């Protein structure tokens, strides 16, 4: 069974298409061979029919009987070959369908996993953003508190300076 490289969204489409082209080419060759064999069988059937008629018209010609037997054997051999080729074509079609289905299922699995990962990444980003906003809000509150305390200290120091000025006069 052919192994394909994985890409972002499943199997590498170029490799899969090349493989499918190879399978199609082989199946087409098998069909052409089958058609050729069928034509040969048809010609042999006609020859057998002709020889059978000649045999019936002649009085026991052994050479014709032997040729007739040989042609019948070859005909049977061609029929077996045709049956084998038909089975091979059916197996190739089944294999192609199975591979296509497996690739499709794998593609769906990869897409589902990608969606789950994307959802997880978005949720993680939202949580980090929320934590950052909370940290920023805390920092703003701390800065506001610091400014208020500093202002109170500065005002207290100004009052002390004012009191010193009043004492010196």
C-alpha positions in Angstrom: 0.0 0.0 0.0 1.3 3.4 -0.9 2.4 5.8 1.9 1.9 9.5 1.5 3.6 12.4 3.2 1.4 14.5 5.4 0.8 18.2 4.9 -1.0 20.9 6.8 -4.4 19.7 5.8 -3.9 15.9 5.4 -2.0 14.0 2.8 0.1 15.7 0.1 -2.5 16.2 -2.8 0.3 16.0 -5.4 1.4 12.6 -4.2 -2.2 11.3 -3.9 -3.0 12.5 -7.4 0.1 10.9 -8.8 -0.7 7.6 -7.2 -4.3 7.8 -8.5 -3.0 8.6 -12.0 -0.8 5.4 -11.7 -3.8 3.4 -10.6 -5.9 4.8 -13.4 -3.2 4.1 -16.0 -2.9 0.5 -14.7 -6.6 0.0 -14.8 -6.8 1.4 -18.3 -4.0 -0.9 -19.4 -5.9 -3.9 -17.8 -9.1 -2.8 -19.6 -7.3 -2.5 -22.9 -5.7 -5.9 -22.4 -9.1 -7.3 -21.5 -10.6 -5.8 -24.7 -7.8 -7.3 -26.7 -8.3 -10.7 -25.2 -12.1 -10.5 -25.8 -11.4 -9.7 -29.4 -9.0 -12.7 -29.6 -11.6 -14.9 -28.0 -14.2 -13.7 -30.5 -11.9 -14.5 -33.4 -11.1 -17.9 -31.9 -14.8 -18.6 -31.3 -15.4 -17.8 -35.0 -12.5 -20.0 -36.0 -13.8 -22.8 -33.7 -17.2 -22.5 -35.2 -15.7 -22.6 -38.7 -13.6 -25.6 -37.9 -16.5 -27.3 -36.3 -18.6 -26.8 -39.4 -15.7 -28.1 -41.5 -15.3 -31.0 -39.2 -18.9 -31.9 -39.5 -18.7 -31.5 -43.3 -15.6 -33.7 -43.6 -15.4 -37.3 -42.6 -13.3 -37.5 -39.4 -10.2 -35.4 -40.3 -8.0 -36.0 -37.3 -5.9 -32.8 -37.9 -9.0 -30.6 -37.8 -10.2 -32.4 -34.6 -6.8 -31.8 -32.9 -6.8 -28.1 -34.0 -10.4 -27.8 -32.7 -9.3 -29.3 -29.3 -6.3 -26.9 -29.1 -8.4 -23.9 -29.9 -11.0 -24.9 -27.3 -8.2 -25.2 -24.7 -6.8 -21.8 -25.7 -10.3 -20.3 -25.5 -10.7 -21.6 -22.0 -7.3 -20.2 -21.1 -8.3 -16.8 -22.4 -11.6 -17.0 -20.5 -9.7 -17.7 -17.3 -7.3 -14.8 -18.0 -10.3 -12.5 -18.6 -11.8 -13.5 -15.3 -8.5 -12.9 -13.5 -8.2 -9.5 -15.2 -11.8 -8.6 -14.2 -11.0 -9.6 -10.6 -7.8 -7.5 -10.6 -9.8 -4.5 -12.0 -12.4 -4.8 -9.2 -9.7 -5.1 -6.6 -7.9 -2.0 -7.9 -11.2 -0.1 -7.8 -11.9 -1.3 -4.3 -8.4 -0.3 -3.2 -8.7 3.1 -4.8 -12.0 3.7 -3.1 -10.7 2.5 0.3 -7.6 4.8 0.0 -9.8 7.7 -1.0 -12.1 7.1 2.0 -9.2 6.7 4.4 -7.6 9.9 3.1 -11.0 11.7 3.5 -11.4 10.4 7.1 -7.8 11.4 7.9 -8.5 14.9 6.5 -11.6 15.2 8.6 -9.7 14.2 11.7 -6.9 16.6 11.0 -9.4 19.4 10.4 -11.2 18.6 13.6 -8.0 18.5 15.6 -7.0 21.8 14.0 -10.3 23.4 15.0 -9.9 22.1 18.6 -6.4 23.5 18.8 -7.6 26.8 17.3 -10.4 27.0 19.9 -7.9 26.1 22.7 -5.4 28.8 21.5 -8.2 31.4 21.3 -9.4 30.5 24.8 -5.9 30.7 26.2 -5.3 34.1 24.5 -8.6 35.4 26.0 -7.6 34.2 29.4 -4.2 35.9 29.1 -5.8 39.1 27.8 -8.2 39.0 30.8 -5.3 38.5 33.2 -3.4 41.3 31.5 -6.4 43.6 31.9 -6.8 42.7 35.6 -3.0 43.4 36.1 -3.4 46.8 34.3 -6.4 47.7 36.4 -4.5 46.7 39.6 -1.5 48.8 38.5 -3.8 51.8 37.8 -5.3 51.5 41.2 -1.9 51.3 42.8 -0.6 54.3 40.9 -3.7 56.2 41.9 -3.2 55.2 45.6 0.5 56.1 45.4 -0.3 59.6 43.9 -2.9 60.2 46.5 -0.5 59.3 49.3 2.3 61.3 47.8 0.0 64.3 47.5 -1.0 63.9 51.2 2.7 63.7 52.2 3.5 66.8 50.0 0.6 68.7 51.5 1.6 67.7 55.0 5.2 68.9 54.3 3.8 72.2 53.0 1.8 72.6 56.1 5.0 72.0 58.1 6.8 74.6 56.0 4.0 77.0 56.6 4.1 76.4 60.3 7.9 77.0 60.3 7.4 80.3 58.5 4.8 81.3 61.1 7.2 80.4 64.0 10.1 82.5 62.7 8.2 85.7 62.3 
